[in-house]
Amino acid sequence: MLHHVILEEPRSWHTKIPFVLWAYREVPNNTAGVAPFQLLYGRNPEGPLPILKNTWMAGQEGLQLDTTPVTLYMEKLKKQLEDAAEKAKLISTIQEEKMAHHYNLRSTKIFNPGDKVIVLIPDSKNKLLARWQVPCTIESRRNEHSFVVKMPDASVRHVHQNKMRKFVASSGSVNVTFEGEE
């Protein structure tokens, strides 16, 4: 969101940060399914326009203070926070399963213990600098989509199937025959 604000108002974007933060905090998160504001305060966020509308519609009644005893307020707040956390955990679990399903969507690769494979291992934090480690050996299958692999340096790693390919050894020499030669 901040990117769009900076593009639209390059000289005054810094004055819009509070509004961007409010918009971010009041919209339910895809992973948690609950607005960050609700997880923090235990109630749905109420922006300036609904507050102004309620004040105008209620007249003087809207300006009265809430006289709920502190203990009742704290119990209600605790219940609301627990409900929001429970809902967020449930939705987060569902989203996690969806992401795992999408990640494992491609056909299952068939590797057996003892197979030679090449493994994509990052050389640094830059993901463009990852290199294939050759040859590695499958030790065992850990679960449906991952394997325990013995690396060339004799270390053992847990690797997802998307980071592996079958190892095909290239021959050291090539026979060339020209036409007309016997």
N, C-alpha and C positions, 0 to 999 in steps of 0.2 A: 504494500500500500504506500509506503513511504517513497518508493521509487516513482510512482505515478504523481505524487504530490510534488516531488522535486522536478519532474519533467514539466508539469503544468505551471509551477510557480518557482522558477529557479532562484529568484532573489529573496523570496519571503517564505520559503518552505519551513524554516525553523519556527515560524509563528504558528504553523499548523500542527506541530507535533502533539499538543494535548488532544486535539480532535482526532488525530489518527490513532493515538493510544486508546481513547475512549471507544472508537469504532472497533478496534481490535479486541478490547476487553469485554464488550457487550455481545459480540457475535459468538454463538456456540462453536466450539472447536470440533473438527471432524473426528479426531482421535478420542477425545473425552466425551463429546456429545453435549457438553455443558459449557456455558460461557465462563471464561476465567474469573470474571467478577463474581459469579455465583459460587464458584468453588472457594473463593477467598472470603466472601462476606455472607454466604448462606442465603442470599435472596437474589431475585432477578434485578439487573440494573435498570434504573429509571432515569432517562435523560432529562434535559432541561425542559423540553416541550411538554411531556406528560405532567411534570411537576407544575408547570405554569398553568396548564389546562385544569388540573385538579384544584389548584388554588383559586382560579377564577370561577369555576363551577360551584365550589363549596362555599364561597364567600368567606365569612369570618370563621366558620367551622374548620376550614382547612388550616387555619393558623394556630389552632390549639395544640398544646404539647401532649405527647403520649404519656399517660400516667401509669403504664403497666409496671408492676413491681419488677425490680432488677432480676430477681431469681426466676420469675416466669419468662422474662425476656431471654435470659441466658439459656434456660431449658429449651425454649423454642428455637433459638439460634443454633444450639448444639444439634438438635434434631434435624434442622434444615441442612446444616453442614454435613452430617452423617448421610442424609439422603442424597445430597449432591455427590458426595464422594463415592457412594455405592453405585449410583447411576453412571458416574464417570468410569469407574472400574469395569462395570459390565460392558459399556460401549467400547472401552479401550480393548477389552479382551476380544470382542467381536471384530473390531477393526484390525487387530493383530492377526487373527485367523484369516481375514480377507487378504491382508498383505502377504501372509505366508502362502496362501493358496495361489495368489497371482505370481509370486516369485517362483513357485514350484510348478507353474502351469505347463511348461514345456515337457516334452516326453521324458520319461525317466531313462537315464543312461544306464546301460548295463555294464558294470565292472565287476570282476571277480577277484578274490584274493590272489595275489601274485601277478596280476596284470600290470604292464608298464604303462604309465601315463605321463603327461606333461601337466604341470600345475602353474597357474598364474598367481604369482606372489608379488606384492608391491615392494619395490626397492626403497621407496621413500614415502613421505606423506603425499606426494604428488601422484594422483592416480594415473597420470599419463606416462609415468616412468615404470609401470609394472612390467615384469619380464616373466617369460615361461621358464620354469625350472625343469631340466631334463636330465636323465629319466628318473621318475619316481615310481615306487611300487605300492600297490594297494595292499594294505595289511588286513583290513576288515571293513565291513559295512557297519556304520554307526547307527543310522536310521534310514528311512526310505530315500532321502535325498542327499545324504552325506556319508563320507568315508574317512577312515583313518589311513593316512598315507605316510610311507617312509620316504623322507627327502634324501637327496644325494649326499648331504652332510651327515647322514645317519640319524637325524632328528625325526620325530614323529609328529604329524599335525592332523588336526581335524579339518577337512576341506569339503565345501559344498560342491555338488556335481557340476554347477555352472562354471566353476573355476578350473575344470579338468577336461582334458581331451586325451583320446587314445594316442599312445606313442607309436609312431611308425618309423622304424630305423631306416635310414637311407643307406644304399649300398655305396661302398667306397670307390668302386670302379664302374665305368660304363663301357659296354662293348659297342663299337661302331662298325658297321659293315657298309662299304660303298658298293653301289651297283656295278656290276661287271667284275668284281673281285671274287676270287674263289678261295 
